[in-house]
Each structure stands twice: as C-alpha cells, then as structure tokens.
Amino acid sequence: MLISKTITLISVFCLIVTSTVFGQSYLITWSENTKISSSDFEGMPSDHSQSPNHLGTFIDKSFDMKEGKIVISIIAKVNRFDSWKTDSSISSDNLAFQQGHFNITELFARKLRETVSEETFGNSFKSSADLFSKQFISNYEEMLAYQNSYEMATNHGRNLNKCNKWVNKLQNKLYEMNEYSSSSDIIIDYKRAN
C-alpha cells in the first residue's frame, strides 16, 4: 500500500515537473491539419512491443461546474514523451499508420462528445460526474478494442493495403461524426441536467 502511494506521488510529481518545465509543448492536440512527424516520438522504446514505433494517444477530459453550468472538455491528444521509435526516423507509411491511431482517438473523442451532448445528467454534481466517468470508461474500453482491431487487421502497420483501407475507413467515420468535431467545451445548463 505504501509503495503504491509512493509511486503515485512520484508519478504526479513528475507530471507536474514536466508540465512546469516543458509547458504543454509535449502534447499535440488533434486537428484535421495536424500530421504526426518523426520528431513527435520522444519517449523511450518499450521492450515488450511488437511494433517498432508507438504513438501515445489519449483523450484529455475534464468535467467541472462553473456558474451553475456543467462544463465538459474532451480533446484527443498525443503525449510526445509516451511516443517512441526504435529507429532514428520513421517511414512515411509507418507515420500514416501511426496517424491512424491518432485519428481513432479523435473518432472516440467525437463519440464521447456526442454521448454527453445528448445526455440528461443527474440531480447533483456528484451523480452527473459519476455518470460522465462511466461514459468515459465505456468509451475508453471501446476505443482500446478498436485500436487493437486496427493493429491486428493491419499486422501492426506492415500490411500497407489494409492500412490504406483503414485510412479511408477512418476518414469516412470522422466525416460522419463531423458534427462533434469541435474540441470546444460542452456547456450544459445545470437546470437542464435536473
């Protein structure tokens, strides 16, 4: 128990120091015009991966109450320090494959935005936050399964024909969810939430 708390405190400290020293420059926010480059892979390689590269994508989210309104932020991002490569450069084909992972993360950010935009939240901040947390976890698990399907279907990016099919598939899915492409805060009048 003590070791677990110590590790957690060290992790939080490292995150604070990293944020303070490097600002937000180690994070990349998804946009239609943002393309992953070889220089975005700054982390240390994993010994256990089947892939020569890894892109550290995640959904950055917050749930808050401001002036009687629920304010929700959902943004697809990449952490450069959680992204790594085993070679000094990455082929354009592999960059396109890694971009697919970023696009999948954005797709699921849009799905979560859609879910919360249509939600009627509970009668207290805590119950509303709990509901959002459950929605986030469900969405996250679905995203991980989808990321894994992408890896398996493309043989970890080695099957270029399948990669190209997935690129097109993801572009179509992002287009279908375009209504939820804005990473602006979602603001819900708390009266509507009751």
TORKE-456944 format. One record per residue (C-alpha): residue number from 1; residue in one letter; x, y, z. Coordinates in Angstrom, 3 decimals. Example, Ala and Ser with C-alpha at 12.3 -4.5 7.8 and 13.67 -1.06 7.14 Angstrom:
+-----+-----+----------+----------+----------+
:   n : res :        X :        Y :        Z :
+-----+-----+----------+----------+----------+
:   1 :   A :   12.300 :   -4.500 :    7.800 :
:   2 :   S :   13.670 :   -1.060 :    7.140 :
+-----+-----+----------+----------+----------+
% end
This chain:
+-----+-----+----------+----------+----------+
:   n : res :        X :        Y :        Z :
+-----+-----+----------+----------+----------+
:   1 :   M :    0.000 :    0.000 :    0.000 :
:   2 :   L :    2.777 :    2.427 :    0.970 :
:   3 :   I :    4.713 :    1.563 :   -2.190 :
:   4 :   S :    1.626 :    2.172 :   -4.325 :
:   5 :   K :    1.056 :    5.597 :   -2.727 :
:   6 :   T :    4.738 :    6.466 :   -3.134 :
:   7 :   I :    4.688 :    5.520 :   -6.835 :
:   8 :   T :    1.519 :    7.551 :   -7.345 :
:   9 :   L :    3.043 :   10.593 :   -5.637 :
:  10 :   I :    6.226 :   10.280 :   -7.688 :
:  11 :   S :    4.179 :    9.996 :  -10.902 :
:  12 :   V :    2.142 :   13.083 :  -10.020 :
:  13 :   F :    5.329 :   14.978 :   -9.114 :
:  14 :   C :    6.951 :   14.013 :  -12.440 :
:  15 :   L :    3.853 :   15.133 :  -14.328 :
:  16 :   I :    3.861 :   18.479 :  -12.501 :
:  17 :   V :    7.580 :   18.991 :  -13.120 :
:  18 :   T :    7.220 :   18.013 :  -16.789 :
:  19 :   S :    4.262 :   20.377 :  -17.187 :
:  20 :   T :    6.100 :   23.181 :  -15.451 :
:  21 :   V :    9.389 :   22.746 :  -17.297 :
:  22 :   F :    8.041 :   21.960 :  -20.734 :
:  23 :   G :    4.654 :   23.671 :  -20.598 :
:  24 :   Q :    2.200 :   21.941 :  -22.885 :
:  25 :   S :    4.669 :   21.567 :  -25.775 :
:  26 :   Y :    4.953 :   17.844 :  -25.143 :
:  27 :   L :    1.252 :   17.473 :  -26.012 :
:  28 :   I :   -0.180 :   17.540 :  -29.527 :
:  29 :   T :   -3.870 :   18.319 :  -29.939 :
:  30 :   W :   -5.696 :   16.595 :  -32.800 :
:  31 :   S :   -6.805 :   18.756 :  -35.698 :
:  32 :   E :   -7.529 :   17.995 :  -39.311 :
:  33 :   N :   -4.308 :   19.749 :  -40.284 :
:  34 :   T :   -2.059 :   18.164 :  -37.655 :
:  35 :   K :    0.022 :   15.318 :  -39.021 :
:  36 :   I :    2.360 :   13.228 :  -36.914 :
:  37 :   S :    6.058 :   13.551 :  -37.739 :
:  38 :   S :    9.126 :   11.550 :  -36.773 :
:  39 :   S :   10.163 :   14.264 :  -34.299 :
:  40 :   D :    6.961 :   13.685 :  -32.288 :
:  41 :   F :    8.350 :   10.388 :  -30.939 :
:  42 :   E :   10.486 :   11.484 :  -27.972 :
:  43 :   G :    9.926 :    8.687 :  -25.433 :
:  44 :   M :   11.939 :    5.574 :  -24.612 :
:  45 :   P :   11.065 :    2.381 :  -26.564 :
:  46 :   S :    9.227 :   -0.434 :  -24.841 :
:  47 :   D :   10.925 :   -3.817 :  -24.617 :
:  48 :   H :    7.569 :   -5.607 :  -24.882 :
:  49 :   S :    6.075 :   -4.140 :  -28.053 :
:  50 :   Q :    5.613 :   -5.968 :  -31.347 :
:  51 :   S :    5.819 :   -2.668 :  -33.195 :
:  52 :   P :    8.918 :   -0.602 :  -33.989 :
:  53 :   N :    7.021 :    2.576 :  -33.009 :
:  54 :   H :    4.331 :    3.635 :  -30.591 :
:  55 :   L :    2.182 :    6.769 :  -30.588 :
:  56 :   G :    0.954 :    7.744 :  -27.108 :
:  57 :   T :   -2.593 :    8.901 :  -27.830 :
:  58 :   F :   -5.188 :    9.657 :  -25.174 :
:  59 :   I :   -8.416 :   11.551 :  -24.593 :
:  60 :   D :   -7.866 :   14.526 :  -22.305 :
:  61 :   K :  -11.097 :   15.234 :  -20.454 :
:  62 :   S :  -12.457 :   17.385 :  -17.690 :
:  63 :   F :  -15.839 :   17.731 :  -16.002 :
:  64 :   D :  -16.469 :   20.857 :  -13.968 :
:  65 :   M :  -19.160 :   23.163 :  -12.647 :
:  66 :   K :  -18.910 :   26.876 :  -13.463 :
:  67 :   E :  -21.577 :   29.476 :  -12.762 :
:  68 :   G :  -24.322 :   26.854 :  -12.421 :
:  69 :   K :  -23.416 :   25.096 :  -15.660 :
:  70 :   I :  -21.724 :   21.775 :  -16.315 :
:  71 :   V :  -18.594 :   22.337 :  -18.420 :
:  72 :   I :  -17.087 :   19.316 :  -20.161 :
:  73 :   S :  -13.881 :   19.250 :  -22.182 :
:  74 :   I :  -12.977 :   16.286 :  -24.419 :
:  75 :   I :   -9.843 :   16.533 :  -26.570 :
:  76 :   A :   -7.802 :   13.905 :  -28.466 :
:  77 :   K :   -4.090 :   14.352 :  -27.830 :
:  78 :   V :   -0.671 :   12.755 :  -28.216 :
:  79 :   N :    1.944 :   12.763 :  -25.487 :
:  80 :   R :    5.349 :   13.031 :  -27.199 :
:  81 :   F :    7.090 :   11.503 :  -24.164 :
:  82 :   D :    4.801 :    8.461 :  -24.319 :
:  83 :   S :    5.532 :    8.076 :  -28.057 :
:  84 :   W :    8.669 :    6.267 :  -29.148 :
:  85 :   K :   10.544 :    4.854 :  -32.119 :
:  86 :   T :   13.300 :    2.289 :  -32.373 :
:  87 :   D :   14.981 :    3.883 :  -35.413 :
:  88 :   S :   16.107 :    7.473 :  -35.844 :
:  89 :   S :   13.439 :    8.048 :  -38.495 :
:  90 :   I :   10.065 :    6.567 :  -39.385 :
:  91 :   S :    8.909 :    5.736 :  -42.900 :
:  92 :   S :    6.040 :    7.727 :  -44.386 :
:  93 :   D :    3.972 :    4.511 :  -44.456 :
:  94 :   N :    4.504 :    3.971 :  -40.741 :
:  95 :   L :    3.757 :    7.620 :  -39.970 :
:  96 :   A :    0.463 :    7.206 :  -41.833 :
:  97 :   F :   -0.233 :    4.089 :  -39.752 :
:  98 :   Q :    0.533 :    5.965 :  -36.509 :
:  99 :   Q :   -1.678 :    8.847 :  -37.695 :
: 100 :   G :   -4.438 :    6.240 :  -37.892 :
: 101 :   H :   -4.090 :    5.685 :  -34.137 :
: 102 :   F :   -4.424 :    9.440 :  -33.563 :
: 103 :   N :   -7.488 :    9.521 :  -35.850 :
: 104 :   I :   -9.066 :    6.638 :  -33.920 :
: 105 :   T :   -8.545 :    8.588 :  -30.694 :
: 106 :   E :  -10.247 :   11.623 :  -32.264 :
: 107 :   L :  -13.097 :    9.406 :  -33.505 :
: 108 :   F :  -13.746 :    8.215 :  -29.965 :
: 109 :   A :  -13.423 :   11.749 :  -28.592 :
: 110 :   R :  -16.217 :   12.670 :  -31.017 :
: 111 :   K :  -18.294 :    9.689 :  -29.915 :
: 112 :   L :  -17.917 :   10.765 :  -26.295 :
: 113 :   R :  -18.844 :   14.368 :  -27.210 :
: 114 :   E :  -21.970 :   13.021 :  -28.915 :
: 115 :   T :  -22.890 :   10.920 :  -25.878 :
: 116 :   V :  -22.539 :   13.756 :  -23.366 :
: 117 :   S :  -24.227 :   16.291 :  -25.668 :
: 118 :   E :  -27.331 :   14.123 :  -25.697 :
: 119 :   E :  -27.216 :   13.156 :  -22.008 :
: 120 :   T :  -29.593 :   14.315 :  -19.315 :
: 121 :   F :  -27.358 :   14.435 :  -16.275 :
: 122 :   G :  -28.352 :   13.604 :  -12.698 :
: 123 :   N :  -29.778 :   15.817 :   -9.980 :
: 124 :   S :  -26.440 :   16.527 :   -8.306 :
: 125 :   F :  -22.949 :   17.410 :   -9.432 :
: 126 :   K :  -21.617 :   14.150 :   -7.971 :
: 127 :   S :  -24.169 :   11.954 :   -9.750 :
: 128 :   S :  -23.536 :   13.853 :  -13.005 :
: 129 :   A :  -19.757 :   13.464 :  -12.607 :
: 130 :   D :  -20.207 :    9.743 :  -11.837 :
: 131 :   L :  -22.314 :    9.304 :  -14.968 :
: 132 :   F :  -19.694 :   11.106 :  -17.081 :
: 133 :   S :  -16.980 :    8.913 :  -15.577 :
: 134 :   K :  -18.914 :    5.767 :  -16.519 :
: 135 :   Q :  -19.440 :    7.096 :  -20.044 :
: 136 :   F :  -15.737 :    7.891 :  -20.357 :
: 137 :   I :  -14.664 :    4.423 :  -19.164 :
: 138 :   S :  -17.079 :    2.689 :  -21.538 :
: 139 :   N :  -15.881 :    4.855 :  -24.435 :
: 140 :   Y :  -12.230 :    4.248 :  -23.473 :
: 141 :   E :  -12.678 :    0.463 :  -23.408 :
: 142 :   E :  -14.382 :    0.567 :  -26.803 :
: 143 :   M :  -11.543 :    2.738 :  -28.156 :
: 144 :   L :   -8.880 :    0.307 :  -26.899 :
: 145 :   A :  -10.672 :   -2.598 :  -28.599 :
: 146 :   Y :  -10.882 :   -0.579 :  -31.826 :
: 147 :   Q :   -7.172 :    0.366 :  -31.616 :
: 148 :   N :   -6.361 :   -3.337 :  -31.129 :
: 149 :   S :   -8.520 :   -4.307 :  -34.134 :
: 150 :   Y :   -6.599 :   -1.747 :  -36.196 :
: 151 :   E :   -3.279 :   -3.240 :  -35.071 :
: 152 :   M :   -4.384 :   -6.811 :  -35.816 :
: 153 :   A :   -6.078 :   -6.071 :  -39.142 :
: 154 :   T :   -3.008 :   -4.240 :  -40.467 :
: 155 :   N :   -0.434 :   -6.594 :  -38.896 :
: 156 :   H :    0.892 :   -3.698 :  -36.785 :
: 157 :   G :    1.062 :   -1.433 :  -39.843 :
: 158 :   R :    3.008 :   -3.901 :  -42.004 :
: 159 :   N :    0.136 :   -4.683 :  -44.420 :
: 160 :   L :    0.046 :   -1.478 :  -46.483 :
: 161 :   N :   -3.057 :   -2.491 :  -48.437 :
: 162 :   K :   -5.039 :   -2.961 :  -45.199 :
: 163 :   C :   -3.554 :    0.247 :  -43.770 :
: 164 :   N :   -4.822 :    2.202 :  -46.770 :
: 165 :   K :   -8.286 :    0.681 :  -46.360 :
: 166 :   W :   -8.310 :    1.676 :  -42.693 :
: 167 :   V :   -7.156 :    5.220 :  -43.522 :
: 168 :   N :  -10.163 :    5.592 :  -45.842 :
: 169 :   K :  -12.495 :    3.948 :  -43.328 :
: 170 :   L :  -11.334 :    6.309 :  -40.566 :
: 171 :   Q :  -11.658 :    9.390 :  -42.790 :
: 172 :   N :  -15.243 :    8.382 :  -43.574 :
: 173 :   K :  -16.075 :    7.763 :  -39.903 :
: 174 :   L :  -14.571 :   11.126 :  -38.877 :
: 175 :   Y :  -16.609 :   12.817 :  -41.608 :
: 176 :   E :  -19.791 :   11.084 :  -40.371 :
: 177 :   M :  -19.089 :   12.417 :  -36.865 :
: 178 :   N :  -18.131 :   15.900 :  -38.100 :
: 179 :   E :  -20.946 :   17.481 :  -36.066 :
: 180 :   Y :  -18.911 :   16.584 :  -32.957 :
: 181 :   S :  -15.504 :   17.666 :  -34.277 :
: 182 :   S :  -15.217 :   20.830 :  -32.202 :
: 183 :   S :  -12.984 :   20.466 :  -29.183 :
: 184 :   S :  -14.675 :   23.494 :  -27.599 :
: 185 :   D :  -16.110 :   22.948 :  -24.145 :
: 186 :   I :  -19.555 :   21.408 :  -23.957 :
: 187 :   I :  -21.654 :   23.598 :  -21.684 :
: 188 :   I :  -24.857 :   22.217 :  -20.224 :
: 189 :   D :  -27.261 :   24.393 :  -18.269 :
: 190 :   Y :  -27.462 :   22.665 :  -14.895 :
: 191 :   K :  -31.226 :   23.241 :  -14.804 :
: 192 :   R :  -31.466 :   21.017 :  -17.887 :
: 193 :   A :  -29.396 :   18.439 :  -16.050 :
: 194 :   N :  -32.010 :   18.106 :  -13.299 :
+-----+-----+----------+----------+----------+
% end
